[in-house]
Amino acid sequence: MSTALAALPASEAPWHQLGHALPPQQSLDVWARSARMDWEIREAPVRFMAESAGALGAILTFPEQKVLYRSDTRAPLSVVSDRYQVVQPREVLEFYRDLTEVAGYTLETAGVLKEGRKFWALARTGKEALLKGQDRVKGYLLLATSCDSTLATTATFTTIRVVCSNTLTVALNGATGAIRVPHSTNFDAQAVKRQLGISVSQWDAFMYRMKTLSERKVKSHEALNYFLKVLCLSDEATDAALTNERALKKVQSLYEGQGRGAELSAAAGTAWGLLNAVTEYVDHERRARNAEYRLDSAWFGPGAAIKQRALDQALQLVS
């Protein structure tokens, strides 16, 4: 499972304006328009112009590759193998239909990254927990995919800390908690849901450990050691080490009171506060080319790896 997104006011565009709030209990067409996902991925053969003695020759086809492009703008998205199995934007939204109609889920947010190369949707599961000091955490289910081979179609439970919208994958005992369907195979939505299990015990076990973190008081030297283990790996190059030094100062300031929700009793001076200092840094503060790249990294790339390391190290404090 993963840490999920807090519900935001309808007037506020969530996820750094990269996501779109979806109206509840609407048709798939309304959801697609609201999320800017009302287009299809189309395919075309790869063709090239062969030169002959300095002059342009015949147009030839490269049969083992295909071009993927948007149906609305005709903008190219990627060149992939002819065996690449495309997942359409509407399929991501359709994935949640029976969950919203039968299982009590609420599809809240969806969006597109990198001009359509990645797209995703988040649904609130209805599960939530309250830590000390009214520190509320809500459960979500994230489904995301790509059409440029950078991400398998991935379904994962996630949680969002309401006070700051920090996200964290729900994973215990070293497991990622994610179901990944490579694009070399067909995406079977019902099979993915069966694998996920939509289990109450999984959420309960994760939140029990988070409550344990909120009760674990941390001394100053423990906090420093924690941040060093999470951010400053000894085998990194010097320039990366300097970057990590800046990151270290930032997460320390977030932990010591500058972070959103750092003053709440569940976080102040606790292992839960350590974890949320890192997740806030990755989700909102970490340097990135732009907000799209930060979100992509926080959910699927190096930022996600940092958050997983932060979770593992925090759990070691209470093991």
C-alpha positions in Angstrom: 0.0 0.0 0.0 1.0 3.6 -0.4 0.4 6.9 1.4 -2.4 8.6 -0.3 -3.7 12.0 -1.2 -5.7 14.1 1.2 -9.1 15.3 -0.1 -8.7 18.9 -1.2 -11.3 21.6 -1.7 -12.9 21.5 -5.1 -11.6 25.0 -5.8 -8.0 23.9 -5.3 -6.3 21.9 -8.0 -4.6 19.0 -6.3 -1.0 17.7 -6.7 0.7 20.9 -7.7 -2.1 21.5 -10.4 -1.1 18.3 -12.1 -4.3 16.5 -11.0 -7.9 17.3 -11.5 -10.6 16.9 -8.9 -13.3 14.6 -10.2 -17.0 15.1 -9.4 -18.5 12.1 -7.6 -20.9 9.6 -9.0 -20.5 10.8 -12.6 -20.3 9.0 -15.9 -17.0 7.8 -17.4 -17.3 10.6 -20.0 -17.5 13.3 -17.4 -14.6 11.9 -15.5 -12.5 11.7 -18.6 -13.3 15.3 -19.5 -12.6 16.5 -16.0 -9.3 14.8 -15.9 -8.2 15.9 -19.4 -8.1 12.2 -20.3 -10.8 12.2 -23.0 -8.4 11.1 -25.8 -7.0 7.8 -27.0 -3.6 6.4 -27.7 -3.3 5.5 -31.4 -0.7 3.5 -33.2 1.1 4.0 -36.5 3.9 2.1 -38.2 7.4 3.5 -38.1 8.5 4.7 -41.5 11.7 6.3 -42.7 13.0 7.9 -45.9 16.0 5.9 -47.4 18.6 7.9 -49.4 19.8 6.6 -52.7 23.1 8.0 -54.1 22.6 11.3 -52.3 18.9 11.6 -53.3 15.8 10.8 -51.4 14.6 7.3 -52.0 11.7 5.2 -51.1 9.7 5.4 -47.9 10.3 2.2 -46.0 8.7 0.6 -42.9 10.4 -0.7 -39.8 8.1 -3.6 -38.9 9.3 -4.3 -35.4 8.4 -0.9 -34.0 5.3 1.4 -33.8 4.7 5.0 -33.0 2.1 5.9 -30.3 0.4 9.2 -30.6 -2.6 11.2 -29.1 -5.8 11.1 -31.0 -6.7 14.7 -30.1 -3.5 16.6 -30.9 -1.7 13.9 -32.9 1.3 14.6 -30.8 3.8 11.7 -30.8 4.2 10.0 -27.4 6.8 7.3 -28.0 8.2 4.6 -30.2 7.8 1.1 -28.8 8.0 -2.5 -29.8 5.1 -3.8 -31.9 4.4 -6.2 -29.0 3.8 -3.3 -26.6 0.3 -3.6 -25.0 -1.3 -0.1 -24.7 -3.5 0.8 -21.7 -5.8 3.6 -22.6 -6.6 6.6 -20.4 -10.2 5.6 -20.1 -9.2 2.1 -18.9 -7.5 3.7 -15.9 -10.7 5.5 -15.0 -12.9 2.4 -15.8 -10.8 0.4 -13.4 -12.6 2.2 -10.5 -16.1 1.9 -11.7 -17.2 -1.2 -9.8 -15.1 -0.1 -6.8 -17.1 3.2 -6.6 -20.5 1.5 -7.3 -20.1 -1.6 -5.0 -17.1 -1.2 -2.7 -17.7 2.3 -1.5 -14.6 3.9 -3.1 -14.7 7.5 -4.2 -12.7 8.5 -7.3 -11.3 11.9 -6.3 -8.4 12.8 -8.6 -6.8 11.9 -11.9 -4.2 13.5 -14.1 -1.7 13.3 -17.0 2.0 13.7 -16.8 4.6 14.6 -19.5 2.0 15.5 -22.2 0.3 12.1 -21.9 3.2 9.7 -21.6 1.9 8.9 -18.0 -1.5 9.1 -16.5 -3.0 8.1 -13.2 -6.1 8.2 -10.9 -6.6 8.1 -7.1 -9.6 6.8 -5.3 -10.3 7.2 -1.6 -11.0 3.8 -0.1 -13.0 5.0 2.9 -10.3 3.7 5.3 -8.8 6.3 7.7 -7.0 6.5 11.0 -6.6 9.2 13.6 -3.2 9.5 15.4 -2.6 11.7 18.5 -3.4 15.4 18.1 -6.0 14.9 15.4 -3.3 13.7 12.9 -5.6 12.1 10.3 -4.4 9.6 7.7 -6.6 8.4 4.8 -6.3 5.4 2.6 -6.3 5.5 -1.2 -5.8 3.3 -4.2 -3.5 4.6 -7.0 -3.5 3.2 -10.5 -1.0 4.6 -13.0 0.5 3.6 -16.3 2.7 4.9 -19.1 2.9 4.6 -22.9 6.7 5.1 -23.2 8.0 2.0 -21.4 9.0 4.0 -18.3 6.3 2.5 -16.0 4.4 -0.8 -15.9 0.7 -0.4 -15.2 0.9 -0.2 -11.4 -1.8 -0.5 -8.8 -0.9 0.3 -5.2 -2.7 1.2 -1.9 -1.5 4.5 -0.6 -2.1 6.8 2.4 -2.3 10.6 2.6 -1.6 12.5 5.8 -4.4 15.1 5.6 -2.5 18.0 7.3 0.2 18.1 4.6 -0.8 15.7 1.7 2.3 13.7 2.2 2.2 10.4 0.4 3.7 7.0 1.4 3.4 3.6 0.0 1.7 1.1 2.3 4.4 -1.6 2.6 5.6 -3.7 5.4 8.3 -6.4 5.8 10.2 -5.2 2.8 7.2 -5.8 0.4 6.4 -3.1 -2.1 2.6 -3.7 -1.9 2.2 -2.9 -5.6 0.8 -5.0 -8.4 2.7 -4.3 -11.7 1.5 -5.5 -15.1 4.2 -5.1 -17.7 3.3 -3.8 -21.1 4.3 -7.1 -22.7 1.1 -8.6 -21.3 -2.5 -7.6 -21.5 -3.9 -5.5 -18.6 -6.6 -7.5 -16.9 -8.3 -5.1 -14.5 -10.3 -7.7 -12.6 -7.2 -9.9 -12.1 -5.4 -6.9 -10.6 -8.2 -6.3 -8.2 -8.2 -9.9 -7.1 -4.5 -9.7 -6.5 -4.8 -6.5 -4.5 -7.3 -8.2 -2.2 -8.8 -4.9 -1.0 -8.1 -6.2 2.5 -9.0 -4.5 5.8 -6.2 -6.4 7.6 -3.5 -4.9 5.3 -4.6 -1.3 6.2 -5.0 -2.1 9.9 -1.5 -3.7 10.1 0.1 -0.7 8.4 -1.7 1.9 10.5 -0.9 -0.1 13.7 2.8 0.4 12.8 2.3 4.1 12.1 0.7 4.5 15.5 3.6 2.8 17.0 5.9 5.3 15.3 3.9 8.1 16.7 4.5 6.8 20.2 8.2 6.3 19.8 10.0 9.3 21.2 13.3 10.1 19.5 16.4 11.7 20.9 18.4 14.3 18.9 21.3 11.9 18.1 18.8 9.3 16.9 17.1 11.8 14.6 20.5 12.8 13.0 21.5 9.2 12.5 18.1 8.5 10.9 18.4 11.3 8.4 22.0 10.4 7.6 21.0 6.8 6.9 18.0 7.9 4.7 19.7 10.7 2.7 23.5 10.5 2.9 24.7 7.2 1.5 28.4 6.9 1.9 29.0 5.5 -1.6 27.6 8.5 -3.4 29.8 10.9 -5.4 30.9 14.2 -3.8 28.5 16.4 -5.8 25.6 14.1 -4.7 26.9 14.3 -1.1 26.7 18.1 -1.2 23.2 17.8 -2.5 22.3 15.4 0.3 23.9 17.9 2.8 21.4 20.5 1.6 18.6 17.9 1.9 19.7 16.9 5.4 19.4 20.5 6.6 16.0 20.8 5.0 14.5 17.7 6.5 16.0 18.6 9.9 14.2 22.0 9.8 11.0 20.3 8.7 11.2 17.8 11.6 12.1 20.5 14.1 8.9 22.6 13.5 8.9 24.0 9.9 7.0 21.1 8.4 3.3 21.1 8.1 1.9 19.2 11.0 5.3 19.0 12.7 3.8 20.5 15.9 1.1 17.8 16.3 1.7 15.5 19.2 1.9 12.5 17.0 4.8 14.0 15.1 6.7 16.3 17.6 9.8 14.5 18.6 8.7 11.1 17.3 9.6 8.5 14.7 6.4 9.4 12.9 7.7 13.0 12.7 11.0 11.8 11.2 9.2 9.8 8.5 6.9 12.7 7.6 9.8 15.2 7.4 11.3 13.0 4.7 8.0 12.5 2.9 7.2 16.2 2.9 10.7 16.9 1.6 10.3 14.4 -1.3 6.7 15.4 -2.2 7.0 19.2 -1.9 10.5 20.4 -1.4 13.0 18.2 -3.3 14.7 19.9 -6.2 13.3 18.9 -9.6 13.1 20.3 -13.1 9.5 21.1 -12.5 6.5 19.9 -10.5 5.7 17.1 -13.0 9.2 15.6 -12.5 8.9 16.0 -8.7 5.6 14.1 -8.7 6.8 11.4 -11.1 9.9 10.9 -8.9 7.9 10.9 -5.6 5.5 8.3 -6.8 7.6 6.1 -9.2 11.2 7.1 -9.2 14.1 8.0 -6.9 11.9 10.0 -4.6 9.7 6.9 -4.0 12.9 5.0 -3.2 13.9 7.6 -0.6 10.5 7.4 1.0 10.6 3.6 1.1 14.1 3.8 2.8 12.7 6.3 5.2 9.8 4.0 6.1 12.2 1.0 6.6 14.5 3.0 8.8 11.6 4.3 10.9 10.3 0.8 11.4 13.7 -0.3 12.6 13.4 2.2 15.4 10.4 0.3 16.8 11.4 -3.2 15.9 
